[in-house]
């Protein structure tokens, strides 16, 4: 994170800026950034701590890369208005 100036690198590639949140006294720090392994630890454990395999991403981009997140729910029935 320090190397990437505490900024999401994918946001920077898209011309945006997402920075880490600041700790406020008496409150929990909001998690904004995450360290992403370009080559997954599961398949490349030897690269887990290699600096060139790490990248700072915001939670949104990290979830997109890993296919996580919220998908719209399918309606259980048709809400047709009469």
N, C-alpha and C positions, 0 to 999 in steps of 0.2 A: 504494500500500500504506500509506503514511504517513497519507493522508487517511482510510482505512478502519481505522486503528488496528491494522494487521497482523492483521486477523481476516477470515475467510471471511464474506462478506455473505449468501450463501445459507444457510449454517449458522445465522446470526443470525436470518434470516427463519423458520427452522424451530425456533427456540428452543434451538439448540445453540451451542457455542463451539469454533472451531478457530483456533488461533493459530500464528504462524510458529515454526519450531524455532530453537534457539540453537546457535551455533557452539561446538563443543568443541575444545579444543586437540589437534592431532594427528589429527583425524577430519574427514571430509567432512561438510559441512552437509547435512542431509536437506532435500530440497525438499518443502515442505508447501503453500505458497501460490503462486498464479500470478495474473498480471494478465490479465483477460478483456476483450476488446473486444465490447461489446454489439452493435454493428453491425460486421460483419466487415471486416477490412482489405482483403480481396480485392474487395469490392463498394463499399466506402466508404473509399478510401485517404486522403481529405482529413480523416477523423475519427480517424486513427491515434493522434494524441497529444492529442486533446481529452479533458480530464479528465472531462467528463460522459459520455463513451462508454466509460470504463474502470471496472472493478470488480474488487476483490480476491476471488478464489475459491480454495478448496482444490482440490488436484489431482483429487479424487474428483468434485466438482461440475463442474469444468471439463471433465473427460472425459465426464460424463453429458450436458452441454449439446452437446458436439461429437460425440456418438455413439461415443466411443472406450471402450475398456475390455475386460474379459474376459467372454466369453460362455461358458456351459457347452458343452463339446464333446459332440457326438452320439456315442453309443456305436457302435463299429465292428461289434459283434456283441452278441447278447443274452447277458448273463452269468448265465443261468439256473442255479441250483444244482440238482443232481440229488437 
